[in-house]
Amino acid sequence: MPQHQVTVTRRLPAPIEAQLAQRYRAQLNKDDAALSPDALGAALRNADALVVTVTDRIDAAMLQDCRAGIIANYGVGLDHVDLAAAARAGVVVTNTPGALTEATAELAFTLMLMAARRAGEGERLVRSGDWTGWAPTQLVGRSLDGATLGIVGMGRIGRATAARAARGCGMKVLYWSRSAVAEGVMGDVAVERVASLDELLRRADVVSLHTPSTPETQHLIDARRLALLQPHAILINTARGSVVDEAALVDALASGRLMAAGLDVYEREPKVHPGLLQLEQVVLLPHLGSATETARVAMGNTVLANLEAFFAGKTPPDRVSS
């Protein structure tokens, strides 16, 4: 009989759940309902490992009386886990970097095209039954061909997004990031590192956000910085909702100071700012960044590898804390 008890907070792809059930005493979430704080706390007290997702907020109080030795996050972002408290409690925290890079970059590029070509507006028009046929001035958008893309945060996903934009649409790429991209990493894609975020915002036609959620990135894109964007600019966010001041974004879009936005993440997810819901020039998706079968299975395999290493007394390959 498997020795270790592993609690999984949400439904995972069937092949991953099958592996978990085979290797461990796995408590799976068959109805896929998000666990309450009390249930999360109980899981930390009663299981050897907890597999969590972005919908599970693990705070310091839950970690004070904790049996679980590892929290394996099914995803990259870790703003929902108190890493400092986990370290104090001696709990190992892991994530799944790399597994969702291509899928999230695809979605960022999808949002760029949808926002620039007003695809969301067009789809709603057809579904409404009000479309009367082709017209020369109907839903005229902007071409991305040769436009300037500004990448905020040039990690794996930022680089993959830049490559798609440059190769697919011939976009010029600027980036602002803590670290410079190493020579040769981008292959045939030319990128320019700018000195400041403000410079990037002034120069870019499309801005795509790829920064983690930290105290430093809270409302990184606020009213002042939105005002730096050109009136025809498009803002794309597949990072974390907290990076953008949504109220300020609504004001910028409603006043015409910004052409459009494409969002996959929100400040108070799953709640969406009501002003965004009323704006036609915003593409709104339900956090689909990693939602491909390939990516979600790869994420699960990464979780399995981290659990296997931990229970074997080894350092998990994707350890981020403790």
Phi and psi in degrees as a GROMACS rama.xvg file:
@    title "Ramachandran Plot"
@    xaxis  label "Phi"
@    yaxis  label "Psi"
@TYPE xy
-55.8241  143.804  PRO-2
-86.7371  -40.2812  GLN-3
-96.4923  137.893  HIS-4
-94.6517  126.498  GLN-5
-124.191  124.277  VAL-6
-101.956  130.633  THR-7
-112.788  124.454  VAL-8
-81.75  -22.244  THR-9
-137.669  165.007  ARG-10
-62.8041  136.433  ARG-11
-117.835  167.019  LEU-12
-52.4726  143.308  PRO-13
-53.0327  -43.033  ALA-14
-61.4645  -32.3837  PRO-15
-74.3348  -43.0259  ILE-16
-62.4207  -36.6126  GLU-17
-63.2763  -41.7219  ALA-18
-66.5306  -41.1727  GLN-19
-61.4503  -44.3868  LEU-20
-66.2326  -31.0551  ALA-21
-75.5456  -38.0251  GLN-22
-89.5962  -26.5496  ARG-23
-135.634  169.162  TYR-24
-81.876  87.3853  ARG-25
-93.4429  126.608  ALA-26
-98.1797  105.133  GLN-27
-96.6821  156.432  LEU-28
-102.349  88.1196  ASN-29
-68.0575  -30.6801  LYS-30
-92.5581  -4.57658  ASP-31
63.945  19.9412  ASP-32
-80.9597  134.92  ALA-33
-59.5112  137.865  ALA-34
-74.9682  144.966  LEU-35
-73.2069  163.349  SER-36
-55.3825  -38.9432  PRO-37
-64.1107  -41.3203  ASP-38
-67.4881  -36.8408  ALA-39
-64.9662  -42.5925  LEU-40
-62.1124  -41.5526  GLY-41
-64.1091  -38.9796  ALA-42
-64.0441  -40.2125  ALA-43
-65.5883  -30.4789  LEU-44
-80.5229  -27.301  ARG-45
-109.152  -16.3288  ASN-46
-106.927  161.313  ALA-47
-83.8822  -24.5863  ASP-48
-149.151  149.236  ALA-49
-126.912  123.75  LEU-50
-98.7345  115.267  VAL-51
-116.992  168.534  VAL-52
-130.828  -178.264  THR-53
-62.3999  -19.5925  VAL-54
-81.8452  -4.48784  THR-55
-106.276  116.133  ASP-56
-96.856  115.226  ARG-57
-104.481  111.491  ILE-58
-108.143  178.299  ASP-59
-62.5366  -37.91  ALA-60
-62.1693  -38.7462  ALA-61
-66.2364  -27.8805  MET-62
-90.2352  -2.7067  LEU-63
-70.2097  -37.4455  GLN-64
-123.451  78.4536  ASP-65
-122.038  126.778  CYS-66
-89.0807  -34.5578  ARG-67
-59.0162  134.299  ALA-68
-94.7714  -13.9939  GLY-69
-144.097  137.955  ILE-70
-112.071  109.906  ILE-71
-98.6839  108.269  ALA-72
-83.0961  129.158  ASN-73
-89.0664  81.5384  TYR-74
149.963  174.756  GLY-75
-93.8305  -51.7962  VAL-76
-63.729  142.123  GLY-77
-129.126  24.6489  LEU-78
-69.8826  -11.8417  ASP-79
-90.8205  -1.60776  HIS-80
-117.619  129.785  VAL-81
-76.7291  94.7314  ASP-82
-67.4888  -35.3144  LEU-83
-65.4265  -42.4419  ALA-84
-66.4958  -37.7567  ALA-85
-62.7865  -41.9228  ALA-86
-63.6282  -41.325  ALA-87
-63.596  -34.471  ARG-88
-83.5603  -4.49688  ALA-89
74.0027  22.8323  GLY-90
-93.8993  127.261  VAL-91
-76.8302  135.382  VAL-92
-120.344  132.775  VAL-93
-126.821  163.281  THR-94
-138.197  -166.83  ASN-95
-127.079  61.6933  THR-96
-68.0994  146.692  PRO-97
88.661  -35.0036  GLY-98
-67.142  -27.9572  ALA-99
-113.209  10.7714  LEU-100
-57.3078  -55.1555  THR-101
-66.5612  -39.6725  GLU-102
-64.3631  -42.3354  ALA-103
-70.4614  -37.5326  THR-104
-63.6099  -39.9989  ALA-105
-57.7967  -43.0912  GLU-106
-69.5761  -38.3182  LEU-107
-59.6967  -43.1917  ALA-108
-66.9611  -37.7294  PHE-109
-58.4738  -46.3203  THR-110
-62.9592  -38.8005  LEU-111
-58.3044  -50.6537  MET-112
-63.6145  -43.2653  LEU-113
-63.1419  -44.1719  MET-114
-69.3906  -43.0944  ALA-115
-65.6121  -39.7268  ALA-116
-96.9241  7.1646  ARG-117
57.5597  38.5025  ARG-118
-66.5601  -36.5985  ALA-119
-63.0659  -43.5898  GLY-120
-61.8816  -42.6864  GLU-121
-65.0707  -41.9711  GLY-122
-63.1645  -41.2953  GLU-123
-66.4491  -36.1443  ARG-124
-63.3936  -45.1077  LEU-125
-63.493  -45.7829  VAL-126
-64.2524  -29.5409  ARG-127
-69.5609  -20.3152  SER-128
84.8774  2.76411  GLY-129
-92.9264  -3.2239  ASP-130
-70.3329  126.837  TRP-131
-106.012  3.53411  THR-132
118.613  174.662  GLY-133
-62.2813  143.206  TRP-134
-147.14  144.964  ALA-135
-59.1083  -29.6263  PRO-136
-110.805  13.718  THR-137
-77.9211  123.226  GLN-138
47.2907  48.3867  LEU-139
-74.2307  123.495  VAL-140
-109.441  -152.462  GLY-141
-120.518  147.105  ARG-142
-86.1134  142.422  SER-143
-88.3055  -9.14204  LEU-144
-60.1742  117.342  ASP-145
77.4467  1.04208  GLY-146
-73.157  165.222  ALA-147
-98.7842  123.45  THR-148
-102.361  131.264  LEU-149
-108.261  119.474  GLY-150
-99.8651  124.237  ILE-151
-104.134  103.087  VAL-152
98.8609  97.6249  GLY-153
-101.456  54.1315  MET-154
-84.2976  -157.95  GLY-155
-55.693  -49.1791  ARG-156
-71.3561  -39.6535  ILE-157
-59.5873  -43.4742  GLY-158
-66.2714  -41.0458  ARG-159
-66.3587  -36.1921  ALA-160
-66.5569  -44.22  THR-161
-59.8023  -41.6865  ALA-162
-63.6524  -42.2933  ALA-163
-63.6416  -42.4222  ARG-164
-67.3751  -42.235  ALA-165
-69.6857  -44.9673  ALA-166
-78.1647  -34.4823  ARG-167
-82.3964  -34.4347  GLY-168
-127.893  5.8642  CYS-169
63.8261  28.965  GLY-170
-74.0956  146.274  MET-171
-84.4445  138.582  LYS-172
-117.258  122.177  VAL-173
-107.09  153.886  LEU-174
-147.008  151.05  TYR-175
-127.457  122.671  TRP-176
-156.97  158.829  SER-177
-61.5404  -37.0457  ARG-178
-120.761  146.665  SER-179
-74.8932  147.757  ALA-180
-70.81  129.459  VAL-181
-63.6667  146.24  ALA-182
-58.9367  132.799  GLU-183
90.7404  -15.1573  GLY-184
-64.0565  -36.2591  VAL-185
-89.5364  3.14205  MET-186
59.2558  -123.838  GLY-187
-86.5191  4.91386  ASP-188
-91.1605  118.637  VAL-189
-83.0745  130.004  ALA-190
-131.06  149.815  VAL-191
-121.394  123.155  GLU-192
-85.2392  128.166  ARG-193
-100.682  159.179  VAL-194
-75.2331  -26.5186  ALA-195
-147.608  156.916  SER-196
-63.1392  -38.7394  LEU-197
-59.7645  -40.9487  ASP-198
-62.3446  -43.1592  GLU-199
-60.4354  -45.1676  LEU-200
-63.5499  -37.1274  LEU-201
-67.9697  -32.4754  ARG-202
-95.1096  -23.6779  ARG-203
-83.1723  144.768  ALA-204
-86.5241  -32.6582  ASP-205
-130.911  133.626  VAL-206
-117.681  125.214  VAL-207
-118.072  125.401  SER-208
-94.383  130.92  LEU-209
-142.227  38.9252  HIS-210
-101.75  152.49  THR-211
-73.0445  166.2  PRO-212
-88.8488  112.669  SER-213
-138.382  168.157  THR-214
-55.8781  -32.2823  PRO-215
-73.9454  -26.6926  GLU-216
-98.1978  1.39916  THR-217
-58.4647  120.314  GLN-218
51.1907  40.2187  HIS-219
-55.0405  -39.1741  LEU-220
-99.5104  94.523  ILE-221
-110.454  -170.687  ASP-222
-60.5146  -41.1586  ALA-223
-62.6628  -44.82  ARG-224
-74.2423  -33.7179  ARG-225
-61.4501  -32.8867  LEU-226
-69.0125  -17.5907  ALA-227
-78.2517  -21.6323  LEU-228
-68.7509  149.372  LEU-229
-71.3637  150.579  GLN-230
-58.3778  -25.8258  PRO-231
-91.511  5.37462  HIS-232
-74.5831  158.793  ALA-233
-125.75  133.642  ILE-234
-108.182  129.535  LEU-235
-119.292  131.914  ILE-236
-131.566  109.758  ASN-237
-118.635  16.0681  THR-238
-91.6112  -92.2761  ALA-239
-141.041  144.496  ARG-240
-61.107  -31.6094  GLY-241
-66.6383  -14.2005  SER-242
-70.106  -22.7996  VAL-243
-115.325  134.54  VAL-244
-77.6644  101.48  ASP-245
-64.374  -36.9532  GLU-246
-62.8181  -41.796  ALA-247
-67.1424  -35.6605  ALA-248
-65.3024  -42.074  LEU-249
-58.3313  -45.0835  VAL-250
-61.4512  -43.5313  ASP-251
-64.4152  -41.0546  ALA-252
-71.5325  -44.4345  LEU-253
-65.177  -31.3693  ALA-254
-85.8804  -6.60102  SER-255
83.4904  8.93124  GLY-256
-78.7145  -6.20998  ARG-257
-144.486  135.177  LEU-258
-69.0322  -50.8707  MET-259
-161.906  169.701  ALA-260
-146.404  151.715  ALA-261
-128.96  119.274  GLY-262
-124.805  135.091  LEU-263
-116.86  -7.19308  ASP-264
-138.02  156.503  VAL-265
-141.365  154.981  TYR-266
-59.5942  -42.5409  GLU-267
-122.502  48.0326  ARG-268
-53.1804  134.336  GLU-269
-88.466  5.74403  PRO-270
-72.5869  141.121  LYS-271
-118.028  137.846  VAL-272
-53.0168  126.745  HIS-273
-58.5317  -28.8576  PRO-274
-64.7356  -35.0013  GLY-275
-66.3168  -37.2059  LEU-276
-64.9564  -23.488  LEU-277
-91.7879  -7.44449  GLN-278
-97.3381  123.363  LEU-279
-68.2508  -29.7635  GLU-280
-86.144  17.1316  GLN-281
-114.607  129.308  VAL-282
-94.1009  124.241  VAL-283
-119.465  119.542  LEU-284
-120.003  152.621  LEU-285
-90.1111  63.3211  PRO-286
52.6266  61.7644  HIS-287
-99.777  7.80523  LEU-288
-45.7024  -49.6806  GLY-289
-100.325  13.1495  SER-290
-82.3606  63.9942  ALA-291
-123.883  153.193  THR-292
-59.1623  -41.5863  GLU-293
-60.4379  -47.6403  THR-294
-67.7994  -43.8635  ALA-295
-68.3465  -34.5629  ARG-296
-70.4353  -40.4667  VAL-297
-62.4115  -38.805  ALA-298
-61.1383  -43.4634  MET-299
-63.6662  -40.2397  GLY-300
-64.4695  -33.2059  ASN-301
-67.4956  -41.4623  THR-302
-58.6532  -46.6078  VAL-303
-59.5993  -41.8369  LEU-304
-64.8764  -37.6909  ALA-305
-68.2869  -41.84  ASN-306
-63.8817  -44.7914  LEU-307
-60.3555  -44.5576  GLU-308
-64.1959  -43.4929  ALA-309
-61.0611  -48.6829  PHE-310
-71.0739  -16.2752  PHE-311
-88.672  3.45963  ALA-312
78.7981  17.2076  GLY-313
-105.67  167.764  LYS-314
-77.0839  122.316  THR-315
-59.4032  140.461  PRO-316
-62.855  -23.2485  PRO-317
-119.042  37.8386  ASP-318
-68.989  135.009  ARG-319
-119.339  -13.3268  VAL-320
-151.36  148.654  SER-321
